Amino acid sequence: MLNNAGTQVTDQMFRIEVAKMIIDTLVLEDVSVDDIDPEAPLFGDGLGLDSIDALELSFAIAQRYGVKLRSDEKRNQDIFASLDALSRHISGNRTK
C-alpha cells in the first residue's frame, strides 16, 4: 500500500507520462515536459491546443489507456482543463 508521499510520486510520474504522450501525439517539437504547467489550461492561453488536437488526443488516449472520450461528453471541458485534470481522468478510468 502506498502512503501519501508514494501516491504523490506515482501521480507525478503518470502526469509526466501523459505530458510525453501529448507532446508525441501532437508532435510538439518545441515543447518539453517541463514546459507544460500541470495546472495551466491545455487550450487557449495555456498550451494553445485546439479542437483538432483534442480529437487526436482522444484517439491516442483510447489506444494507449483504453479510455474513450466522446466529442459530445459534457465534461470534456473539465477533463481537458489541464494536464493535471486529464491525467486524473485517465488514471481513474483506464482499462489498459
Biopython code that builds the backbone (N, CA, C, O; Angstrom):
import numpy as np
from Bio.PDB.StructureBuilder import StructureBuilder

atoms = [
    (1, "MET", "N", (0.849, -1.190, 0.000)),
    (1, "MET", "CA", (0.000, 0.000, 0.000)),
    (1, "MET", "C", (0.890, 1.247, 0.000)),
    (1, "MET", "O", (1.836, 1.342, 0.782)),
    (2, "LEU", "N", (0.583, 2.183, -0.868)),
    (2, "LEU", "CA", (1.352, 3.415, -0.951)),
    (2, "LEU", "C", (0.872, 4.411, 0.084)),
    (2, "LEU", "O", (-0.326, 4.553, 0.329)),
    (3, "ASN", "N", (1.836, 5.103, 0.692)),
    (3, "ASN", "CA", (1.444, 6.191, 1.584)),
    (3, "ASN", "C", (1.197, 7.436, 0.749)),
    (3, "ASN", "O", (1.329, 7.398, -0.475)),
    (4, "ASN", "N", (0.845, 8.523, 1.385)),
    (4, "ASN", "CA", (0.520, 9.755, 0.651)),
    (4, "ASN", "C", (1.684, 10.227, -0.219)),
    (4, "ASN", "O", (1.480, 10.646, -1.359)),
    (5, "ALA", "N", (2.908, 10.159, 0.319)),
    (5, "ALA", "CA", (4.075, 10.579, -0.464)),
    (5, "ALA", "C", (4.263, 9.657, -1.667)),
    (5, "ALA", "O", (4.593, 10.127, -2.755)),
    (6, "GLY", "N", (4.058, 8.356, -1.489)),
    (6, "GLY", "CA", (4.177, 7.398, -2.590)),
    (6, "GLY", "C", (3.124, 7.634, -3.644)),
    (6, "GLY", "O", (3.403, 7.518, -4.837)),
    (7, "THR", "N", (1.913, 7.965, -3.223)),
    (7, "THR", "CA", (0.832, 8.260, -4.151)),
    (7, "THR", "C", (1.150, 9.516, -4.953)),
    (7, "THR", "O", (0.906, 9.567, -6.158)),
    (8, "GLN", "N", (1.695, 10.530, -4.284)),
    (8, "GLN", "CA", (2.048, 11.772, -4.975)),
    (8, "GLN", "C", (3.123, 11.531, -6.030)),
    (8, "GLN", "O", (3.063, 12.100, -7.120)),
    (9, "VAL", "N", (4.108, 10.688, -5.709)),
    (9, "VAL", "CA", (5.170, 10.371, -6.665)),
    (9, "VAL", "C", (4.581, 9.611, -7.849)),
    (9, "VAL", "O", (4.904, 9.904, -9.000)),
    (10, "THR", "N", (3.715, 8.634, -7.569)),
    (10, "THR", "CA", (3.075, 7.873, -8.635)),
    (10, "THR", "C", (2.231, 8.782, -9.520)),
    (10, "THR", "O", (2.278, 8.671, -10.745)),
    (11, "ASP", "N", (1.458, 9.682, -8.910)),
    (11, "ASP", "CA", (0.652, 10.641, -9.673)),
    (11, "ASP", "C", (1.537, 11.523, -10.543)),
    (11, "ASP", "O", (1.216, 11.781, -11.703)),
    (12, "GLN", "N", (2.646, 11.984, -9.984)),
    (12, "GLN", "CA", (3.562, 12.849, -10.731)),
    (12, "GLN", "C", (4.192, 12.083, -11.898)),
    (12, "GLN", "O", (4.332, 12.634, -12.990)),
    (13, "MET", "N", (4.565, 10.841, -11.685)),
    (13, "MET", "CA", (5.140, 10.035, -12.757)),
    (13, "MET", "C", (4.123, 9.806, -13.877)),
    (13, "MET", "O", (4.472, 9.856, -15.057)),
    (14, "PHE", "N", (2.871, 9.557, -13.509)),
    (14, "PHE", "CA", (1.843, 9.355, -14.527)),
    (14, "PHE", "C", (1.570, 10.656, -15.274)),
    (14, "PHE", "O", (1.362, 10.643, -16.487)),
    (15, "ARG", "N", (1.569, 11.780, -14.558)),
    (15, "ARG", "CA", (1.362, 13.087, -15.199)),
    (15, "ARG", "C", (2.466, 13.335, -16.232)),
    (15, "ARG", "O", (2.193, 13.860, -17.312)),
    (16, "ILE", "N", (3.703, 12.962, -15.913)),
    (16, "ILE", "CA", (4.823, 13.101, -16.850)),
    (16, "ILE", "C", (4.598, 12.206, -18.064)),
    (16, "ILE", "O", (4.850, 12.617, -19.197)),
    (17, "GLU", "N", (4.121, 10.977, -17.829)),
    (17, "GLU", "CA", (3.817, 10.060, -18.935)),
    (17, "GLU", "C", (2.757, 10.645, -19.864)),
    (17, "GLU", "O", (2.886, 10.561, -21.085)),
    (18, "VAL", "N", (1.718, 11.235, -19.293)),
    (18, "VAL", "CA", (0.650, 11.838, -20.100)),
    (18, "VAL", "C", (1.192, 13.056, -20.855)),
    (18, "VAL", "O", (0.846, 13.267, -22.017)),
    (19, "ALA", "N", (2.029, 13.845, -20.209)),
    (19, "ALA", "CA", (2.629, 15.003, -20.887)),
    (19, "ALA", "C", (3.454, 14.548, -22.088)),
    (19, "ALA", "O", (3.382, 15.156, -23.155)),
    (20, "LYS", "N", (4.237, 13.482, -21.920)),
    (20, "LYS", "CA", (5.025, 12.949, -23.039)),
    (20, "LYS", "C", (4.110, 12.457, -24.156)),
    (20, "LYS", "O", (4.405, 12.648, -25.336)),
    (21, "MET", "N", (3.000, 11.823, -23.780)),
    (21, "MET", "CA", (2.047, 11.343, -24.782)),
    (21, "MET", "C", (1.466, 12.521, -25.567)),
    (21, "MET", "O", (1.312, 12.428, -26.785)),
    (22, "ILE", "N", (1.146, 13.611, -24.899)),
    (22, "ILE", "CA", (0.630, 14.807, -25.565)),
    (22, "ILE", "C", (1.672, 15.346, -26.549)),
    (22, "ILE", "O", (1.354, 15.637, -27.702)),
    (23, "ILE", "N", (2.892, 15.473, -26.092)),
    (23, "ILE", "CA", (3.974, 16.003, -26.935)),
    (23, "ILE", "C", (4.202, 15.111, -28.147)),
    (23, "ILE", "O", (4.330, 15.601, -29.269)),
    (24, "ASP", "N", (4.252, 13.798, -27.920)),
    (24, "ASP", "CA", (4.497, 12.865, -29.024)),
    (24, "ASP", "C", (3.323, 12.812, -29.998)),
    (24, "ASP", "O", (3.519, 12.822, -31.213)),
    (25, "THR", "N", (2.107, 12.757, -29.464)),
    (25, "THR", "CA", (0.918, 12.647, -30.316)),
    (25, "THR", "C", (0.748, 13.871, -31.205)),
    (25, "THR", "O", (0.412, 13.754, -32.383)),
    (26, "LEU", "N", (0.983, 15.043, -30.631)),
    (26, "LEU", "CA", (0.758, 16.291, -31.367)),
    (26, "LEU", "C", (2.027, 16.823, -32.027)),
    (26, "LEU", "O", (2.014, 17.890, -32.642)),
    (27, "VAL", "N", (3.111, 16.082, -31.897)),
    (27, "VAL", "CA", (4.401, 16.451, -32.477)),
    (27, "VAL", "C", (4.752, 17.899, -32.107)),
    (27, "VAL", "O", (4.991, 18.741, -32.972)),
    (28, "LEU", "N", (4.773, 18.153, -30.825)),
    (28, "LEU", "CA", (5.104, 19.487, -30.307)),
    (28, "LEU", "C", (6.616, 19.562, -30.131)),
    (28, "LEU", "O", (7.134, 19.361, -29.032)),
    (29, "GLU", "N", (7.308, 19.850, -31.206)),
    (29, "GLU", "CA", (8.767, 19.782, -31.239)),
    (29, "GLU", "C", (9.456, 20.765, -30.309)),
    (29, "GLU", "O", (10.541, 20.477, -29.806)),
    (30, "ASP", "N", (8.854, 21.907, -30.074)),
    (30, "ASP", "CA", (9.487, 22.931, -29.245)),
    (30, "ASP", "C", (8.981, 22.924, -27.808)),
    (30, "ASP", "O", (9.216, 23.877, -27.065)),
    (31, "VAL", "N", (8.288, 21.858, -27.409)),
    (31, "VAL", "CA", (7.714, 21.770, -26.062)),
    (31, "VAL", "C", (8.321, 20.572, -25.345)),
    (31, "VAL", "O", (8.398, 19.474, -25.897)),
    (32, "SER", "N", (8.751, 20.801, -24.103)),
    (32, "SER", "CA", (9.243, 19.703, -23.264)),
    (32, "SER", "C", (8.237, 19.473, -22.140)),
    (32, "SER", "O", (7.342, 20.288, -21.916)),
    (33, "VAL", "N", (8.393, 18.374, -21.451)),
    (33, "VAL", "CA", (7.518, 18.060, -20.318)),
    (33, "VAL", "C", (7.541, 19.196, -19.302)),
    (33, "VAL", "O", (6.504, 19.560, -18.746)),
    (34, "ASP", "N", (8.723, 19.754, -19.061)),
    (34, "ASP", "CA", (8.858, 20.842, -18.088)),
    (34, "ASP", "C", (8.142, 22.121, -18.521)),
    (34, "ASP", "O", (7.840, 22.972, -17.684)),
    (35, "ASP", "N", (7.869, 22.263, -19.817)),
    (35, "ASP", "CA", (7.175, 23.448, -20.319)),
    (35, "ASP", "C", (5.674, 23.408, -20.047)),
    (35, "ASP", "O", (5.000, 24.435, -20.128)),
    (36, "ILE", "N", (5.152, 22.232, -19.726)),
    (36, "ILE", "CA", (3.712, 22.089, -19.517)),
    (36, "ILE", "C", (3.408, 22.199, -18.031)),
    (36, "ILE", "O", (3.697, 21.287, -17.256)),
    (37, "ASP", "N", (2.827, 23.314, -17.646)),
    (37, "ASP", "CA", (2.405, 23.535, -16.260)),
    (37, "ASP", "C", (1.212, 22.622, -16.000)),
    (37, "ASP", "O", (0.217, 22.692, -16.721)),
    (38, "PRO", "N", (1.294, 21.765, -14.982)),
    (38, "PRO", "CA", (0.209, 20.816, -14.723)),
    (38, "PRO", "C", (-1.149, 21.466, -14.478)),
    (38, "PRO", "O", (-2.181, 20.831, -14.698)),
    (39, "GLU", "N", (-1.170, 22.708, -14.030)),
    (39, "GLU", "CA", (-2.424, 23.394, -13.710)),
    (39, "GLU", "C", (-2.876, 24.365, -14.805)),
    (39, "GLU", "O", (-3.998, 24.868, -14.762)),
    (40, "ALA", "N", (-2.015, 24.626, -15.775)),
    (40, "ALA", "CA", (-2.351, 25.590, -16.836)),
    (40, "ALA", "C", (-3.337, 24.969, -17.821)),
    (40, "ALA", "O", (-3.340, 23.753, -18.012)),
    (41, "PRO", "N", (-4.167, 25.790, -18.441)),
    (41, "PRO", "CA", (-5.109, 25.271, -19.447)),
    (41, "PRO", "C", (-4.363, 24.614, -20.610)),
    (41, "PRO", "O", (-3.302, 25.080, -21.023)),
    (42, "LEU", "N", (-4.927, 23.544, -21.123)),
    (42, "LEU", "CA", (-4.351, 22.909, -22.305)),
    (42, "LEU", "C", (-4.768, 23.655, -23.568)),
    (42, "LEU", "O", (-4.045, 23.644, -24.565)),
    (43, "PHE", "N", (-5.923, 24.298, -23.531)),
    (43, "PHE", "CA", (-6.471, 25.005, -24.686)),
    (43, "PHE", "C", (-6.428, 26.502, -24.441)),
    (43, "PHE", "O", (-6.364, 26.952, -23.297)),
    (44, "GLY", "N", (-6.462, 27.271, -25.521)),
    (44, "GLY", "CA", (-6.480, 28.730, -25.398)),
    (44, "GLY", "C", (-5.149, 29.273, -24.933)),
    (44, "GLY", "O", (-4.110, 28.991, -25.531)),
    (45, "ASP", "N", (-5.178, 30.042, -23.880)),
    (45, "ASP", "CA", (-3.990, 30.755, -23.401)),
    (45, "ASP", "C", (-2.887, 29.852, -22.857)),
    (45, "ASP", "O", (-1.723, 30.253, -22.834)),
    (46, "GLY", "N", (-3.225, 28.663, -22.426)),
    (46, "GLY", "CA", (-2.221, 27.764, -21.849)),
    (46, "GLY", "C", (-1.319, 27.181, -22.911)),
    (46, "GLY", "O", (-0.499, 27.891, -23.494)),
    (47, "LEU", "N", (-1.462, 25.899, -23.165)),
    (47, "LEU", "CA", (-0.640, 25.206, -24.146)),
    (47, "LEU", "C", (-1.038, 25.570, -25.569)),
    (47, "LEU", "O", (-0.265, 25.365, -26.505)),
    (48, "GLY", "N", (-2.242, 26.108, -25.734)),
    (48, "GLY", "CA", (-2.679, 26.599, -27.042)),
    (48, "GLY", "C", (-3.233, 25.533, -27.970)),
    (48, "GLY", "O", (-3.196, 25.699, -29.189)),
    (49, "LEU", "N", (-3.748, 24.438, -27.417)),
    (49, "LEU", "CA", (-4.305, 23.383, -28.253)),
    (49, "LEU", "C", (-5.655, 23.806, -28.820)),
    (49, "LEU", "O", (-6.282, 24.742, -28.321)),
    (50, "ASP", "N", (-6.102, 23.103, -29.875)),
    (50, "ASP", "CA", (-7.399, 23.406, -30.486)),
    (50, "ASP", "C", (-8.241, 22.137, -30.580)),
    (50, "ASP", "O", (-7.841, 21.088, -30.077)),
    (51, "SER", "N", (-9.395, 22.230, -31.218)),
    (51, "SER", "CA", (-10.331, 21.102, -31.268)),
    (51, "SER", "C", (-9.768, 19.914, -32.049)),
    (51, "SER", "O", (-10.066, 18.767, -31.715)),
    (52, "ILE", "N", (-8.972, 20.161, -33.069)),
    (52, "ILE", "CA", (-8.346, 19.064, -33.816)),
    (52, "ILE", "C", (-7.360, 18.329, -32.908)),
    (52, "ILE", "O", (-7.276, 17.101, -32.938)),
    (53, "ASP", "N", (-6.620, 19.083, -32.105)),
    (53, "ASP", "CA", (-5.703, 18.471, -31.139)),
    (53, "ASP", "C", (-6.475, 17.594, -30.153)),
    (53, "ASP", "O", (-6.011, 16.516, -29.782)),
    (54, "ALA", "N", (-7.641, 18.054, -29.733)),
    (54, "ALA", "CA", (-8.462, 17.275, -28.799)),
    (54, "ALA", "C", (-8.869, 15.943, -29.419)),
    (54, "ALA", "O", (-8.855, 14.912, -28.747)),
    (55, "LEU", "N", (-9.227, 15.964, -30.688)),
    (55, "LEU", "CA", (-9.590, 14.723, -31.376)),
    (55, "LEU", "C", (-8.399, 13.769, -31.459)),
    (55, "LEU", "O", (-8.541, 12.571, -31.215)),
    (56, "GLU", "N", (-7.247, 14.293, -31.797)),
    (56, "GLU", "CA", (-6.047, 13.462, -31.883)),
    (56, "GLU", "C", (-5.694, 12.880, -30.522)),
    (56, "GLU", "O", (-5.341, 11.706, -30.411)),
    (57, "LEU", "N", (-5.791, 13.708, -29.489)),
    (57, "LEU", "CA", (-5.501, 13.226, -28.135)),
    (57, "LEU", "C", (-6.509, 12.171, -27.692)),
    (57, "LEU", "O", (-6.134, 11.170, -27.080)),
    (58, "SER", "N", (-7.766, 12.388, -27.993)),
    (58, "SER", "CA", (-8.799, 11.421, -27.623)),
    (58, "SER", "C", (-8.517, 10.056, -28.233)),
    (58, "SER", "O", (-8.660, 9.031, -27.567)),
    (59, "PHE", "N", (-8.119, 10.043, -29.495)),
    (59, "PHE", "CA", (-7.784, 8.789, -30.166)),
    (59, "PHE", "C", (-6.569, 8.133, -29.504)),
    (59, "PHE", "O", (-6.580, 6.930, -29.241)),
    (60, "ALA", "N", (-5.532, 8.914, -29.237)),
    (60, "ALA", "CA", (-4.321, 8.375, -28.607)),
    (60, "ALA", "C", (-4.617, 7.838, -27.207)),
    (60, "ALA", "O", (-4.094, 6.793, -26.821)),
    (61, "ILE", "N", (-5.446, 8.544, -26.450)),
    (61, "ILE", "CA", (-5.811, 8.110, -25.094)),
    (61, "ILE", "C", (-6.584, 6.795, -25.147)),
    (61, "ILE", "O", (-6.352, 5.904, -24.331)),
    (62, "ALA", "N", (-7.492, 6.673, -26.097)),
    (62, "ALA", "CA", (-8.257, 5.429, -26.253)),
    (62, "ALA", "C", (-7.327, 4.269, -26.609)),
    (62, "ALA", "O", (-7.458, 3.172, -26.065)),
    (63, "GLN", "N", (-6.398, 4.514, -27.513)),
    (63, "GLN", "CA", (-5.474, 3.460, -27.939)),
    (63, "GLN", "C", (-4.529, 3.048, -26.809)),
    (63, "GLN", "O", (-4.296, 1.860, -26.587)),
    (64, "ARG", "N", (-4.002, 4.015, -26.118)),
    (64, "ARG", "CA", (-2.963, 3.732, -25.112)),
    (64, "ARG", "C", (-3.524, 3.296, -23.768)),
    (64, "ARG", "O", (-2.967, 2.411, -23.117)),
    (65, "TYR", "N", (-4.626, 3.915, -23.350)),
    (65, "TYR", "CA", (-5.128, 3.672, -21.993)),
    (65, "TYR", "C", (-6.513, 3.028, -21.948)),
    (65, "TYR", "O", (-6.988, 2.658, -20.875)),
    (66, "GLY", "N", (-7.154, 2.893, -23.094)),
    (66, "GLY", "CA", (-8.482, 2.298, -23.126)),
    (66, "GLY", "C", (-9.586, 3.206, -22.624)),
    (66, "GLY", "O", (-10.687, 2.742, -22.330)),
    (67, "VAL", "N", (-9.304, 4.489, -22.523)),
    (67, "VAL", "CA", (-10.291, 5.469, -22.057)),
    (67, "VAL", "C", (-10.912, 6.127, -23.279)),
    (67, "VAL", "O", (-10.225, 6.786, -24.059)),
    (68, "LYS", "N", (-12.208, 5.944, -23.438)),
    (68, "LYS", "CA", (-12.898, 6.524, -24.591)),
    (68, "LYS", "C", (-13.495, 7.870, -24.206)),
    (68, "LYS", "O", (-14.283, 7.980, -23.266)),
    (69, "LEU", "N", (-13.102, 8.876, -24.948)),
    (69, "LEU", "CA", (-13.605, 10.235, -24.745)),
    (69, "LEU", "C", (-14.426, 10.606, -25.968)),
    (69, "LEU", "O", (-13.917, 10.626, -27.089)),
    (70, "ARG", "N", (-15.672, 10.893, -25.749)),
    (70, "ARG", "CA", (-16.566, 11.218, -26.856)),
    (70, "ARG", "C", (-16.659, 12.733, -27.032)),
    (70, "ARG", "O", (-16.558, 13.494, -26.069)),
    (71, "SER", "N", (-16.853, 13.149, -28.273)),
    (71, "SER", "CA", (-16.924, 14.582, -28.561)),
    (71, "SER", "C", (-18.140, 15.244, -27.929)),
    (71, "SER", "O", (-18.125, 16.448, -27.671)),
    (72, "ASP", "N", (-19.197, 14.469, -27.675)),
    (72, "ASP", "CA", (-20.399, 15.048, -27.075)),
    (72, "ASP", "C", (-20.445, 14.901, -25.547)),
    (72, "ASP", "O", (-21.476, 15.164, -24.928)),
    (73, "GLU", "N", (-19.335, 14.484, -24.947)),
    (73, "GLU", "CA", (-19.267, 14.359, -23.486)),
    (73, "GLU", "C", (-19.341, 15.750, -22.859)),
    (73, "GLU", "O", (-18.541, 16.629, -23.183)),
    (74, "LYS", "N", (-20.292, 15.937, -21.975)),
    (74, "LYS", "CA", (-20.499, 17.255, -21.357)),
    (74, "LYS", "C", (-19.344, 17.668, -20.448)),
    (74, "LYS", "O", (-19.146, 18.855, -20.189)),
    (75, "ARG", "N", (-18.589, 16.695, -19.968)),
    (75, "ARG", "CA", (-17.492, 17.002, -19.044)),
    (75, "ARG", "C", (-16.155, 17.234, -19.747)),
    (75, "ARG", "O", (-15.137, 17.406, -19.075)),
    (76, "ASN", "N", (-16.131, 17.242, -21.074)),
    (76, "ASN", "CA", (-14.863, 17.389, -21.789)),
    (76, "ASN", "C", (-14.091, 18.637, -21.386)),
    (76, "ASN", "O", (-12.866, 18.599, -21.272)),
    (77, "GLN", "N", (-14.789, 19.727, -21.174)),
    (77, "GLN", "CA", (-14.102, 20.960, -20.777)),
    (77, "GLN", "C", (-13.366, 20.755, -19.455)),
    (77, "GLN", "O", (-12.252, 21.249, -19.283)),
    (78, "ASP", "N", (-13.981, 20.034, -18.523)),
    (78, "ASP", "CA", (-13.329, 19.752, -17.236)),
    (78, "ASP", "C", (-12.218, 18.721, -17.396)),
    (78, "ASP", "O", (-11.155, 18.853, -16.790)),
    (79, "ILE", "N", (-12.463, 17.696, -18.210)),
    (79, "ILE", "CA", (-11.482, 16.631, -18.416)),
    (79, "ILE", "C", (-10.210, 17.193, -19.050)),
    (79, "ILE", "O", (-9.104, 16.847, -18.635)),
    (80, "PHE", "N", (-10.364, 18.052, -20.046)),
    (80, "PHE", "CA", (-9.223, 18.620, -20.761)),
    (80, "PHE", "C", (-8.797, 19.986, -20.209)),
    (80, "PHE", "O", (-8.080, 20.725, -20.884)),
    (81, "ALA", "N", (-9.223, 20.321, -19.015)),
    (81, "ALA", "CA", (-8.918, 21.639, -18.447)),
    (81, "ALA", "C", (-7.419, 21.877, -18.271)),
    (81, "ALA", "O", (-6.935, 22.988, -18.491)),
    (82, "SER", "N", (-6.691, 20.845, -17.877)),
    (82, "SER", "CA", (-5.259, 20.980, -17.625)),
    (82, "SER", "C", (-4.622, 19.596, -17.709)),
    (82, "SER", "O", (-5.317, 18.582, -17.773)),
    (83, "LEU", "N", (-3.317, 19.568, -17.707)),
    (83, "LEU", "CA", (-2.603, 18.296, -17.681)),
    (83, "LEU", "C", (-2.981, 17.511, -16.437)),
    (83, "LEU", "O", (-3.185, 16.299, -16.505)),
    (84, "ASP", "N", (-3.075, 18.181, -15.315)),
    (84, "ASP", "CA", (-3.428, 17.524, -14.065)),
    (84, "ASP", "C", (-4.822, 16.899, -14.150)),
    (84, "ASP", "O", (-5.007, 15.745, -13.762)),
    (85, "ALA", "N", (-5.800, 17.651, -14.654)),
    (85, "ALA", "CA", (-7.171, 17.149, -14.772)),
    (85, "ALA", "C", (-7.237, 15.966, -15.737)),
    (85, "ALA", "O", (-7.905, 14.971, -15.455)),
    (86, "LEU", "N", (-6.552, 16.068, -16.863)),
    (86, "LEU", "CA", (-6.561, 14.994, -17.848)),
    (86, "LEU", "C", (-5.900, 13.745, -17.276)),
    (86, "LEU", "O", (-6.409, 12.638, -17.459)),
    (87, "SER", "N", (-4.795, 13.905, -16.600)),
    (87, "SER", "CA", (-4.092, 12.768, -16.001)),
    (87, "SER", "C", (-4.957, 12.063, -14.959)),
    (87, "SER", "O", (-5.006, 10.834, -14.913)),
    (88, "ARG", "N", (-5.635, 12.843, -14.129)),
    (88, "ARG", "CA", (-6.525, 12.255, -13.108)),
    (88, "ARG", "C", (-7.652, 11.478, -13.767)),
    (88, "ARG", "O", (-7.994, 10.385, -13.316)),
    (89, "HIS", "N", (-8.238, 12.029, -14.834)),
    (89, "HIS", "CA", (-9.340, 11.360, -15.514)),
    (89, "HIS", "C", (-8.878, 10.044, -16.140)),
    (89, "HIS", "O", (-9.542, 9.017, -16.002)),
    (90, "ILE", "N", (-7.748, 10.084, -16.822)),
    (90, "ILE", "CA", (-7.228, 8.870, -17.451)),
    (90, "ILE", "C", (-6.900, 7.822, -16.385)),
    (90, "ILE", "O", (-7.268, 6.655, -16.522)),
    (91, "SER", "N", (-6.217, 8.238, -15.339)),
    (91, "SER", "CA", (-5.819, 7.324, -14.274)),
    (91, "SER", "C", (-7.035, 6.644, -13.627)),
    (91, "SER", "O", (-6.996, 5.454, -13.315)),
    (92, "GLY", "N", (-8.096, 7.402, -13.435)),
    (92, "GLY", "CA", (-9.289, 6.882, -12.789)),
    (92, "GLY", "C", (-10.168, 6.038, -13.677)),
    (92, "GLY", "O", (-11.060, 5.353, -13.177)),
    (93, "ASN", "N", (-9.946, 6.062, -14.992)),
    (93, "ASN", "CA", (-10.836, 5.367, -15.934)),
    (93, "ASN", "C", (-10.129, 4.409, -16.881)),
    (93, "ASN", "O", (-10.766, 3.807, -17.746)),
    (94, "ARG", "N", (-8.829, 4.264, -16.728)),
    (94, "ARG", "CA", (-8.080, 3.459, -17.688)),
    (94, "ARG", "C", (-8.392, 1.974, -17.567)),
    (94, "ARG", "O", (-8.669, 1.460, -16.483)),
    (95, "THR", "N", (-8.339, 1.302, -18.714)),
    (95, "THR", "CA", (-8.552, -0.143, -18.758)),
    (95, "THR", "C", (-7.303, -0.866, -19.236)),
    (95, "THR", "O", (-7.254, -2.096, -19.237)),
    (96, "LYS", "N", (-6.302, -0.109, -19.640)),
    (96, "LYS", "CA", (-5.025, -0.698, -20.105)),
    (96, "LYS", "C", (-3.885, -0.197, -19.243)),
    (96, "LYS", "O", (-2.733, -0.569, -19.465)),
]
sb = StructureBuilder()
sb.init_structure("model")
sb.init_model(0)
sb.init_chain("A")
sb.init_seg("    ")
for serial, (resi, resn, name, xyz) in enumerate(atoms, 1):
    if name == "N":
        sb.init_residue(resn, " ", resi, " ")
    sb.init_atom(name, np.array(xyz, "f"), 0.0, 1.0, " ", f" {name:<3s}", serial, name[0])
structure = sb.get_structure()
